[in-house]
Amino acid sequence: MAGKCPKCQNMVGGVRSEQVSITNNAGNSFAGAAYTCPHCQTILGVTVDPYAFKNEIAIELMKRMRGGR
């Protein structure tokens, strides 16, 4: 389902994804993804990068399975 970009008003059927760094109030930093309009590059949303998050979880699980912390 396509929507309209709030800035340029063009129909957006797909977005561009860019890597960004997200920092929370505690100062922790996470890999993030910003989703932008393909026409005007306005940021439409930001979230934790799902691929980086999956990899971080897998690495942590492997460490714990091997007895590390």
mmCIF file of the N, C-alpha and C atoms, coordinates in Angstrom:
data_MODEL
# 
_entry.id   MODEL 
# 
loop_
_atom_site.group_PDB 
_atom_site.id 
_atom_site.type_symbol 
_atom_site.label_atom_id 
_atom_site.label_alt_id 
_atom_site.label_comp_id 
_atom_site.label_asym_id 
_atom_site.label_entity_id 
_atom_site.label_seq_id 
_atom_site.pdbx_PDB_ins_code 
_atom_site.Cartn_x 
_atom_site.Cartn_y 
_atom_site.Cartn_z 
_atom_site.occupancy 
_atom_site.B_iso_or_equiv 
_atom_site.pdbx_formal_charge 
_atom_site.auth_seq_id 
_atom_site.auth_comp_id 
_atom_site.auth_asym_id 
_atom_site.auth_atom_id 
_atom_site.pdbx_PDB_model_num 
ATOM 1   N N  . MET A 1 1  ? 0.841  -1.170  0.000  1.00 0.00 ? 1  MET A N  1 
ATOM 2   C CA . MET A 1 1  ? 0.000  0.000   0.000  1.00 0.00 ? 1  MET A CA 1 
ATOM 3   C C  . MET A 1 1  ? 0.892  1.242   0.000  1.00 0.00 ? 1  MET A C  1 
ATOM 4   N N  . ALA A 1 2  ? 0.790  2.034   -1.015 1.00 0.00 ? 2  ALA A N  1 
ATOM 5   C CA . ALA A 1 2  ? 1.602  3.241   -1.129 1.00 0.00 ? 2  ALA A CA 1 
ATOM 6   C C  . ALA A 1 2  ? 0.949  4.387   -0.361 1.00 0.00 ? 2  ALA A C  1 
ATOM 7   N N  . GLY A 1 3  ? 1.789  5.234   0.197  1.00 0.00 ? 3  GLY A N  1 
ATOM 8   C CA . GLY A 1 3  ? 1.320  6.437   0.870  1.00 0.00 ? 3  GLY A CA 1 
ATOM 9   C C  . GLY A 1 3  ? 1.987  7.643   0.245  1.00 0.00 ? 3  GLY A C  1 
ATOM 10  N N  . LYS A 1 4  ? 1.659  8.813   0.763  1.00 0.00 ? 4  LYS A N  1 
ATOM 11  C CA . LYS A 1 4  ? 2.255  10.051  0.263  1.00 0.00 ? 4  LYS A CA 1 
ATOM 12  C C  . LYS A 1 4  ? 3.312  10.545  1.232  1.00 0.00 ? 4  LYS A C  1 
ATOM 13  N N  . CYS A 1 5  ? 4.386  11.069  0.678  1.00 0.00 ? 5  CYS A N  1 
ATOM 14  C CA . CYS A 1 5  ? 5.419  11.704  1.489  1.00 0.00 ? 5  CYS A CA 1 
ATOM 15  C C  . CYS A 1 5  ? 4.822  12.985  2.079  1.00 0.00 ? 5  CYS A C  1 
ATOM 16  N N  . PRO A 1 6  ? 5.005  13.219  3.391  1.00 0.00 ? 6  PRO A N  1 
ATOM 17  C CA . PRO A 1 6  ? 4.439  14.424  3.998  1.00 0.00 ? 6  PRO A CA 1 
ATOM 18  C C  . PRO A 1 6  ? 5.095  15.718  3.521  1.00 0.00 ? 6  PRO A C  1 
ATOM 19  N N  . LYS A 1 7  ? 6.292  15.625  2.941  1.00 0.00 ? 7  LYS A N  1 
ATOM 20  C CA . LYS A 1 7  ? 6.975  16.837  2.483  1.00 0.00 ? 7  LYS A CA 1 
ATOM 21  C C  . LYS A 1 7  ? 6.695  17.141  1.014  1.00 0.00 ? 7  LYS A C  1 
ATOM 22  N N  . CYS A 1 8  ? 6.997  16.178  0.131  1.00 0.00 ? 8  CYS A N  1 
ATOM 23  C CA . CYS A 1 8  ? 6.881  16.442  -1.311 1.00 0.00 ? 8  CYS A CA 1 
ATOM 24  C C  . CYS A 1 8  ? 5.543  16.004  -1.899 1.00 0.00 ? 8  CYS A C  1 
ATOM 25  N N  . GLN A 1 9  ? 4.753  15.257  -1.135 1.00 0.00 ? 9  GLN A N  1 
ATOM 26  C CA . GLN A 1 9  ? 3.426  14.783  -1.550 1.00 0.00 ? 9  GLN A CA 1 
ATOM 27  C C  . GLN A 1 9  ? 3.450  13.761  -2.683 1.00 0.00 ? 9  GLN A C  1 
ATOM 28  N N  . ASN A 1 10 ? 4.633  13.264  -3.066 1.00 0.00 ? 10 ASN A N  1 
ATOM 29  C CA . ASN A 1 10 ? 4.718  12.201  -4.071 1.00 0.00 ? 10 ASN A CA 1 
ATOM 30  C C  . ASN A 1 10 ? 4.287  10.883  -3.451 1.00 0.00 ? 10 ASN A C  1 
ATOM 31  N N  . MET A 1 11 ? 3.750  9.994   -4.277 1.00 0.00 ? 11 MET A N  1 
ATOM 32  C CA . MET A 1 11 ? 3.399  8.657   -3.816 1.00 0.00 ? 11 MET A CA 1 
ATOM 33  C C  . MET A 1 11 ? 4.684  7.894   -3.525 1.00 0.00 ? 11 MET A C  1 
ATOM 34  N N  . VAL A 1 12 ? 4.700  7.185   -2.408 1.00 0.00 ? 12 VAL A N  1 
ATOM 35  C CA . VAL A 1 12 ? 5.878  6.430   -1.984 1.00 0.00 ? 12 VAL A CA 1 
ATOM 36  C C  . VAL A 1 12 ? 5.493  4.957   -1.927 1.00 0.00 ? 12 VAL A C  1 
ATOM 37  N N  . GLY A 1 13 ? 5.969  4.195   -2.903 1.00 0.00 ? 13 GLY A N  1 
ATOM 38  C CA . GLY A 1 13 ? 5.714  2.763   -2.947 1.00 0.00 ? 13 GLY A CA 1 
ATOM 39  C C  . GLY A 1 13 ? 6.846  1.963   -2.334 1.00 0.00 ? 13 GLY A C  1 
ATOM 40  N N  . GLY A 1 14 ? 7.991  2.611   -2.148 1.00 0.00 ? 14 GLY A N  1 
ATOM 41  C CA . GLY A 1 14 ? 9.164  1.997   -1.536 1.00 0.00 ? 14 GLY A CA 1 
ATOM 42  C C  . GLY A 1 14 ? 10.010 3.099   -0.932 1.00 0.00 ? 14 GLY A C  1 
ATOM 43  N N  . VAL A 1 15 ? 10.879 2.738   -0.032 1.00 0.00 ? 15 VAL A N  1 
ATOM 44  C CA . VAL A 1 15 ? 11.726 3.726   0.639  1.00 0.00 ? 15 VAL A CA 1 
ATOM 45  C C  . VAL A 1 15 ? 13.190 3.360   0.468  1.00 0.00 ? 15 VAL A C  1 
ATOM 46  N N  . ARG A 1 16 ? 14.049 4.309   0.738  1.00 0.00 ? 16 ARG A N  1 
ATOM 47  C CA . ARG A 1 16 ? 15.489 4.049   0.799  1.00 0.00 ? 16 ARG A CA 1 
ATOM 48  C C  . ARG A 1 16 ? 15.843 3.823   2.259  1.00 0.00 ? 16 ARG A C  1 
ATOM 49  N N  . SER A 1 17 ? 16.818 2.987   2.487  1.00 0.00 ? 17 SER A N  1 
ATOM 50  C CA . SER A 1 17 ? 17.276 2.705   3.845  1.00 0.00 ? 17 SER A CA 1 
ATOM 51  C C  . SER A 1 17 ? 18.712 3.181   3.988  1.00 0.00 ? 17 SER A C  1 
ATOM 52  N N  . GLU A 1 18 ? 18.980 3.897   5.069  1.00 0.00 ? 18 GLU A N  1 
ATOM 53  C CA . GLU A 1 18 ? 20.324 4.386   5.351  1.00 0.00 ? 18 GLU A CA 1 
ATOM 54  C C  . GLU A 1 18 ? 20.712 3.971   6.760  1.00 0.00 ? 18 GLU A C  1 
ATOM 55  N N  . GLN A 1 19 ? 21.982 3.615   6.941  1.00 0.00 ? 19 GLN A N  1 
ATOM 56  C CA . GLN A 1 19 ? 22.464 3.266   8.273  1.00 0.00 ? 19 GLN A CA 1 
ATOM 57  C C  . GLN A 1 19 ? 22.669 4.532   9.088  1.00 0.00 ? 19 GLN A C  1 
ATOM 58  N N  . VAL A 1 20 ? 22.172 4.508   10.337 1.00 0.00 ? 20 VAL A N  1 
ATOM 59  C CA . VAL A 1 20 ? 22.354 5.622   11.264 1.00 0.00 ? 20 VAL A CA 1 
ATOM 60  C C  . VAL A 1 20 ? 22.712 5.055   12.624 1.00 0.00 ? 20 VAL A C  1 
ATOM 61  N N  . SER A 1 21 ? 23.222 5.900   13.492 1.00 0.00 ? 21 SER A N  1 
ATOM 62  C CA . SER A 1 21 ? 23.511 5.514   14.867 1.00 0.00 ? 21 SER A CA 1 
ATOM 63  C C  . SER A 1 21 ? 22.411 6.078   15.753 1.00 0.00 ? 21 SER A C  1 
ATOM 64  N N  . ILE A 1 22 ? 21.870 5.248   16.631 1.00 0.00 ? 22 ILE A N  1 
ATOM 65  C CA . ILE A 1 22 ? 20.825 5.665   17.562 1.00 0.00 ? 22 ILE A CA 1 
ATOM 66  C C  . ILE A 1 22 ? 21.417 5.632   18.963 1.00 0.00 ? 22 ILE A C  1 
ATOM 67  N N  . THR A 1 23 ? 21.263 6.710   19.706 1.00 0.00 ? 23 THR A N  1 
ATOM 68  C CA . THR A 1 23 ? 21.756 6.787   21.083 1.00 0.00 ? 23 THR A CA 1 
ATOM 69  C C  . THR A 1 23 ? 20.576 7.049   22.004 1.00 0.00 ? 23 THR A C  1 
ATOM 70  N N  . ASN A 1 24 ? 20.467 6.246   23.076 1.00 0.00 ? 24 ASN A N  1 
ATOM 71  C CA . ASN A 1 24 ? 19.374 6.465   24.019 1.00 0.00 ? 24 ASN A CA 1 
ATOM 72  C C  . ASN A 1 24 ? 19.818 7.409   25.137 1.00 0.00 ? 24 ASN A C  1 
ATOM 73  N N  . ASN A 1 25 ? 18.906 7.706   26.065 1.00 0.00 ? 25 ASN A N  1 
ATOM 74  C CA . ASN A 1 25 ? 19.197 8.642   27.153 1.00 0.00 ? 25 ASN A CA 1 
ATOM 75  C C  . ASN A 1 25 ? 20.309 8.159   28.075 1.00 0.00 ? 25 ASN A C  1 
ATOM 76  N N  . ALA A 1 26 ? 20.518 6.851   28.142 1.00 0.00 ? 26 ALA A N  1 
ATOM 77  C CA . ALA A 1 26 ? 21.570 6.287   28.990 1.00 0.00 ? 26 ALA A CA 1 
ATOM 78  C C  . ALA A 1 26 ? 22.935 6.340   28.310 1.00 0.00 ? 26 ALA A C  1 
ATOM 79  N N  . GLY A 1 27 ? 22.978 6.766   27.054 1.00 0.00 ? 27 GLY A N  1 
ATOM 80  C CA . GLY A 1 27 ? 24.242 6.859   26.333 1.00 0.00 ? 27 GLY A CA 1 
ATOM 81  C C  . GLY A 1 27 ? 24.611 5.616   25.552 1.00 0.00 ? 27 GLY A C  1 
ATOM 82  N N  . ASN A 1 28 ? 23.744 4.605   25.556 1.00 0.00 ? 28 ASN A N  1 
ATOM 83  C CA . ASN A 1 28 ? 23.999 3.394   24.776 1.00 0.00 ? 28 ASN A CA 1 
ATOM 84  C C  . ASN A 1 28 ? 23.737 3.678   23.308 1.00 0.00 ? 28 ASN A C  1 
ATOM 85  N N  . SER A 1 29 ? 24.578 3.125   22.453 1.00 0.00 ? 29 SER A N  1 
ATOM 86  C CA . SER A 1 29 ? 24.462 3.365   21.019 1.00 0.00 ? 29 SER A CA 1 
ATOM 87  C C  . SER A 1 29 ? 24.061 2.077   20.309 1.00 0.00 ? 29 SER A C  1 
ATOM 88  N N  . PHE A 1 30 ? 23.186 2.195   19.329 1.00 0.00 ? 30 PHE A N  1 
ATOM 89  C CA . PHE A 1 30 ? 22.689 1.055   18.574 1.00 0.00 ? 30 PHE A CA 1 
ATOM 90  C C  . PHE A 1 30 ? 22.785 1.355   17.084 1.00 0.00 ? 30 PHE A C  1 
ATOM 91  N N  . ALA A 1 31 ? 22.940 0.303   16.291 1.00 0.00 ? 31 ALA A N  1 
ATOM 92  C CA . ALA A 1 31 ? 22.871 0.467   14.837 1.00 0.00 ? 31 ALA A CA 1 
ATOM 93  C C  . ALA A 1 31 ? 21.412 0.687   14.470 1.00 0.00 ? 31 ALA A C  1 
ATOM 94  N N  . GLY A 1 32 ? 21.163 1.676   13.645 1.00 0.00 ? 32 GLY A N  1 
ATOM 95  C CA . GLY A 1 32 ? 19.794 1.982   13.261 1.00 0.00 ? 32 GLY A CA 1 
ATOM 96  C C  . GLY A 1 32 ? 19.638 2.074   11.764 1.00 0.00 ? 32 GLY A C  1 
ATOM 97  N N  . ALA A 1 33 ? 18.393 2.169   11.348 1.00 0.00 ? 33 ALA A N  1 
ATOM 98  C CA . ALA A 1 33 ? 18.063 2.348   9.939  1.00 0.00 ? 33 ALA A CA 1 
ATOM 99  C C  . ALA A 1 33 ? 17.088 3.511   9.829  1.00 0.00 ? 33 ALA A C  1 
ATOM 100 N N  . ALA A 1 34 ? 17.386 4.432   8.929  1.00 0.00 ? 34 ALA A N  1 
ATOM 101 C CA . ALA A 1 34 ? 16.476 5.534   8.633  1.00 0.00 ? 34 ALA A CA 1 
ATOM 102 C C  . ALA A 1 34 ? 15.841 5.247   7.280  1.00 0.00 ? 34 ALA A C  1 
ATOM 103 N N  . TYR A 1 35 ? 14.536 5.349   7.215  1.00 0.00 ? 35 TYR A N  1 
ATOM 104 C CA . TYR A 1 35 ? 13.810 5.109   5.973  1.00 0.00 ? 35 TYR A CA 1 
ATOM 105 C C  . TYR A 1 35 ? 13.421 6.460   5.388  1.00 0.00 ? 35 TYR A C  1 
ATOM 106 N N  . THR A 1 36 ? 13.867 6.718   4.153  1.00 0.00 ? 36 THR A N  1 
ATOM 107 C CA . THR A 1 36 ? 13.680 8.034   3.547  1.00 0.00 ? 36 THR A CA 1 
ATOM 108 C C  . THR A 1 36 ? 12.878 7.955   2.251  1.00 0.00 ? 36 THR A C  1 
ATOM 109 N N  . CYS A 1 37 ? 12.248 9.079   1.933  1.00 0.00 ? 37 CYS A N  1 
ATOM 110 C CA . CYS A 1 37 ? 11.493 9.213   0.687  1.00 0.00 ? 37 CYS A CA 1 
ATOM 111 C C  . CYS A 1 37 ? 12.469 9.104   -0.489 1.00 0.00 ? 37 CYS A C  1 
ATOM 112 N N  . PRO A 1 38 ? 12.155 8.288   -1.488 1.00 0.00 ? 38 PRO A N  1 
ATOM 113 C CA . PRO A 1 38 ? 13.054 8.154   -2.638 1.00 0.00 ? 38 PRO A CA 1 
ATOM 114 C C  . PRO A 1 38 ? 13.058 9.395   -3.536 1.00 0.00 ? 38 PRO A C  1 
ATOM 115 N N  . HIS A 1 39 ? 12.108 10.291  -3.343 1.00 0.00 ? 39 HIS A N  1 
ATOM 116 C CA . HIS A 1 39 ? 12.004 11.484  -4.183 1.00 0.00 ? 39 HIS A CA 1 
ATOM 117 C C  . HIS A 1 39 ? 12.736 12.682  -3.587 1.00 0.00 ? 39 HIS A C  1 
ATOM 118 N N  . CYS A 1 40 ? 12.559 12.921  -2.267 1.00 0.00 ? 40 CYS A N  1 
ATOM 119 C CA . CYS A 1 40 ? 13.119 14.135  -1.660 1.00 0.00 ? 40 CYS A CA 1 
ATOM 120 C C  . CYS A 1 40 ? 14.041 13.849  -0.474 1.00 0.00 ? 40 CYS A C  1 
ATOM 121 N N  . GLN A 1 41 ? 14.245 12.579  -0.123 1.00 0.00 ? 41 GLN A N  1 
ATOM 122 C CA . GLN A 1 41 ? 15.120 12.125  0.960  1.00 0.00 ? 41 GLN A CA 1 
ATOM 123 C C  . GLN A 1 41 ? 14.669 12.568  2.357  1.00 0.00 ? 41 GLN A C  1 
ATOM 124 N N  . THR A 1 42 ? 13.408 12.963  2.534  1.00 0.00 ? 42 THR A N  1 
ATOM 125 C CA . THR A 1 42 ? 12.878 13.271  3.857  1.00 0.00 ? 42 THR A CA 1 
ATOM 126 C C  . THR A 1 42 ? 12.835 11.990  4.676  1.00 0.00 ? 42 THR A C  1 
ATOM 127 N N  . ILE A 1 43 ? 13.241 12.059  5.939  1.00 0.00 ? 43 ILE A N  1 
ATOM 128 C CA . ILE A 1 43 ? 13.192 10.888  6.811  1.00 0.00 ? 43 ILE A CA 1 
ATOM 129 C C  . ILE A 1 43 ? 11.736 10.585  7.144  1.00 0.00 ? 43 ILE A C  1 
ATOM 130 N N  . LEU A 1 44 ? 11.311 9.364   6.839  1.00 0.00 ? 44 LEU A N  1 
ATOM 131 C CA . LEU A 1 44 ? 9.945  8.926   7.103  1.00 0.00 ? 44 LEU A CA 1 
ATOM 132 C C  . LEU A 1 44 ? 9.851  8.108   8.376  1.00 0.00 ? 44 LEU A C  1 
ATOM 133 N N  . GLY A 1 45 ? 10.973 7.539   8.804  1.00 0.00 ? 45 GLY A N  1 
ATOM 134 C CA . GLY A 1 45 ? 10.983 6.752   10.026 1.00 0.00 ? 45 GLY A CA 1 
ATOM 135 C C  . GLY A 1 45 ? 12.389 6.296   10.359 1.00 0.00 ? 45 GLY A C  1 
ATOM 136 N N  . VAL A 1 46 ? 12.608 6.001   11.648 1.00 0.00 ? 46 VAL A N  1 
ATOM 137 C CA . VAL A 1 46 ? 13.895 5.491   12.126 1.00 0.00 ? 46 VAL A CA 1 
ATOM 138 C C  . VAL A 1 46 ? 13.602 4.344   13.080 1.00 0.00 ? 46 VAL A C  1 
ATOM 139 N N  . THR A 1 47 ? 14.390 3.288   12.982 1.00 0.00 ? 47 THR A N  1 
ATOM 140 C CA . THR A 1 47 ? 14.223 2.142   13.867 1.00 0.00 ? 47 THR A CA 1 
ATOM 141 C C  . THR A 1 47 ? 15.576 1.476   14.081 1.00 0.00 ? 47 THR A C  1 
ATOM 142 N N  . VAL A 1 48 ? 15.627 0.562   15.040 1.00 0.00 ? 48 VAL A N  1 
ATOM 143 C CA . VAL A 1 48 ? 16.831 -0.246  15.228 1.00 0.00 ? 48 VAL A CA 1 
ATOM 144 C C  . VAL A 1 48 ? 17.021 -1.075  13.965 1.00 0.00 ? 48 VAL A C  1 
ATOM 145 N N  . ASP A 1 49 ? 18.248 -1.148  13.457 1.00 0.00 ? 49 ASP A N  1 
ATOM 146 C CA . ASP A 1 49 ? 18.545 -1.924  12.252 1.00 0.00 ? 49 ASP A CA 1 
ATOM 147 C C  . ASP A 1 49 ? 18.265 -3.398  12.545 1.00 0.00 ? 49 ASP A C  1 
ATOM 148 N N  . PRO A 1 50 ? 17.274 -4.001  11.893 1.00 0.00 ? 50 PRO A N  1 
ATOM 149 C CA . PRO A 1 50 ? 16.916 -5.380  12.221 1.00 0.00 ? 50 PRO A CA 1 
ATOM 150 C C  . PRO A 1 50 ? 18.026 -6.385  11.935 1.00 0.00 ? 50 PRO A C  1 
ATOM 151 N N  . TYR A 1 51 ? 18.838 -6.152  10.912 1.00 0.00 ? 51 TYR A N  1 
ATOM 152 C CA . TYR A 1 51 ? 19.917 -7.088  10.582 1.00 0.00 ? 51 TYR A CA 1 
ATOM 153 C C  . TYR A 1 51 ? 21.045 -6.991  11.606 1.00 0.00 ? 51 TYR A C  1 
ATOM 154 N N  . ALA A 1 52 ? 21.423 -5.782  11.976 1.00 0.00 ? 52 ALA A N  1 
ATOM 155 C CA . ALA A 1 52 ? 22.470 -5.607  12.983 1.00 0.00 ? 52 ALA A CA 1 
ATOM 156 C C  . ALA A 1 52 ? 21.999 -6.152  14.323 1.00 0.00 ? 52 ALA A C  1 
ATOM 157 N N  . PHE A 1 53 ? 20.734 -5.923  14.668 1.00 0.00 ? 53 PHE A N  1 
ATOM 158 C CA . PHE A 1 53 ? 20.168 -6.404  15.930 1.00 0.00 ? 53 PHE A CA 1 
ATOM 159 C C  . PHE A 1 53 ? 20.203 -7.926  15.982 1.00 0.00 ? 53 PHE A C  1 
ATOM 160 N N  . LYS A 1 54 ? 19.821 -8.569  14.868 1.00 0.00 ? 54 LYS A N  1 
ATOM 161 C CA . LYS A 1 54 ? 19.843 -10.032 14.784 1.00 0.00 ? 54 LYS A CA 1 
ATOM 162 C C  . LYS A 1 54 ? 21.262 -10.555 14.974 1.00 0.00 ? 54 LYS A C  1 
ATOM 163 N N  . ASN A 1 55 ? 22.234 -9.909  14.339 1.00 0.00 ? 55 ASN A N  1 
ATOM 164 C CA . ASN A 1 55 ? 23.624 -10.345 14.456 1.00 0.00 ? 55 ASN A CA 1 
ATOM 165 C C  . ASN A 1 55 ? 24.149 -10.168 15.872 1.00 0.00 ? 55 ASN A C  1 
ATOM 166 N N  . GLU A 1 56 ? 23.797 -9.056  16.535 1.00 0.00 ? 56 GLU A N  1 
ATOM 167 C CA . GLU A 1 56 ? 24.235 -8.831  17.911 1.00 0.00 ? 56 GLU A CA 1 
ATOM 168 C C  . GLU A 1 56 ? 23.663 -9.889  18.845 1.00 0.00 ? 56 GLU A C  1 
ATOM 169 N N  . ILE A 1 57 ? 22.402 -10.268 18.642 1.00 0.00 ? 57 ILE A N  1 
ATOM 170 C CA . ILE A 1 57 ? 21.778 -11.313 19.459 1.00 0.00 ? 57 ILE A CA 1 
ATOM 171 C C  . ILE A 1 57 ? 22.481 -12.644 19.230 1.00 0.00 ? 57 ILE A C  1 
ATOM 172 N N  . ALA A 1 58 ? 22.762 -12.989 17.974 1.00 0.00 ? 58 ALA A N  1 
ATOM 173 C CA . ALA A 1 58 ? 23.428 -14.255 17.666 1.00 0.00 ? 58 ALA A CA 1 
ATOM 174 C C  . ALA A 1 58 ? 24.816 -14.312 18.292 1.00 0.00 ? 58 ALA A C  1 
ATOM 175 N N  . ILE A 1 59 ? 25.563 -13.219 18.227 1.00 0.00 ? 59 ILE A N  1 
ATOM 176 C CA . ILE A 1 59 ? 26.904 -13.173 18.821 1.00 0.00 ? 59 ILE A CA 1 
ATOM 177 C C  . ILE A 1 59 ? 26.817 -13.352 20.331 1.00 0.00 ? 59 ILE A C  1 
ATOM 178 N N  . GLU A 1 60 ? 25.873 -12.664 20.974 1.00 0.00 ? 60 GLU A N  1 
ATOM 179 C CA . GLU A 1 60 ? 25.711 -12.775 22.425 1.00 0.00 ? 60 GLU A CA 1 
ATOM 180 C C  . GLU A 1 60 ? 25.305 -14.190 22.833 1.00 0.00 ? 60 GLU A C  1 
ATOM 181 N N  . LEU A 1 61 ? 24.418 -14.815 22.074 1.00 0.00 ? 61 LEU A N  1 
ATOM 182 C CA . LEU A 1 61 ? 24.012 -16.189 22.367 1.00 0.00 ? 61 LEU A CA 1 
ATOM 183 C C  . LEU A 1 61 ? 25.183 -17.155 22.243 1.00 0.00 ? 61 LEU A C  1 
ATOM 184 N N  . MET A 1 62 ? 25.994 -16.987 21.214 1.00 0.00 ? 62 MET A N  1 
ATOM 185 C CA . MET A 1 62 ? 27.155 -17.862 21.042 1.00 0.00 ? 62 MET A CA 1 
ATOM 186 C C  . MET A 1 62 ? 28.134 -17.703 22.201 1.00 0.00 ? 62 MET A C  1 
ATOM 187 N N  . LYS A 1 63 ? 28.357 -16.479 22.657 1.00 0.00 ? 63 LYS A N  1 
ATOM 188 C CA . LYS A 1 63 ? 29.244 -16.241 23.800 1.00 0.00 ? 63 LYS A CA 1 
ATOM 189 C C  . LYS A 1 63 ? 28.727 -16.961 25.034 1.00 0.00 ? 63 LYS A C  1 
ATOM 190 N N  . ARG A 1 64 ? 27.424 -16.835 25.288 1.00 0.00 ? 64 ARG A N  1 
ATOM 191 C CA . ARG A 1 64 ? 26.845 -17.447 26.487 1.00 0.00 ? 64 ARG A CA 1 
ATOM 192 C C  . ARG A 1 64 ? 26.836 -18.970 26.394 1.00 0.00 ? 64 ARG A C  1 
ATOM 193 N N  . MET A 1 65 ? 26.641 -19.503 25.189 1.00 0.00 ? 65 MET A N  1 
ATOM 194 C CA . MET A 1 65 ? 26.664 -20.951 25.019 1.00 0.00 ? 65 MET A CA 1 
ATOM 195 C C  . MET A 1 65 ? 28.064 -21.499 25.270 1.00 0.00 ? 65 MET A C  1 
ATOM 196 N N  . ARG A 1 66 ? 29.075 -20.669 25.020 1.00 0.00 ? 66 ARG A N  1 
ATOM 197 C CA . ARG A 1 66 ? 30.463 -21.087 25.244 1.00 0.00 ? 66 ARG A CA 1 
ATOM 198 C C  . ARG A 1 66 ? 30.917 -20.789 26.665 1.00 0.00 ? 66 ARG A C  1 
ATOM 199 N N  . GLY A 1 67 ? 30.013 -20.280 27.496 1.00 0.00 ? 67 GLY A N  1 
ATOM 200 C CA . GLY A 1 67 ? 30.343 -20.046 28.897 1.00 0.00 ? 67 GLY A CA 1 
ATOM 201 C C  . GLY A 1 67 ? 30.867 -18.665 29.212 1.00 0.00 ? 67 GLY A C  1 
ATOM 202 N N  . GLY A 1 68 ? 30.878 -17.768 28.266 1.00 0.00 ? 68 GLY A N  1 
ATOM 203 C CA . GLY A 1 68 ? 31.361 -16.409 28.508 1.00 0.00 ? 68 GLY A CA 1 
ATOM 204 C C  . GLY A 1 68 ? 30.240 -15.466 28.873 1.00 0.00 ? 68 GLY A C  1 
ATOM 205 N N  . ARG A 1 69 ? 30.588 -14.281 29.277 1.00 0.00 ? 69 ARG A N  1 
ATOM 206 C CA . ARG A 1 69 ? 29.587 -13.250 29.598 1.00 0.00 ? 69 ARG A CA 1 
ATOM 207 C C  . ARG A 1 69 ? 29.936 -12.067 28.826 1.00 0.00 ? 69 ARG A C  1 
# 
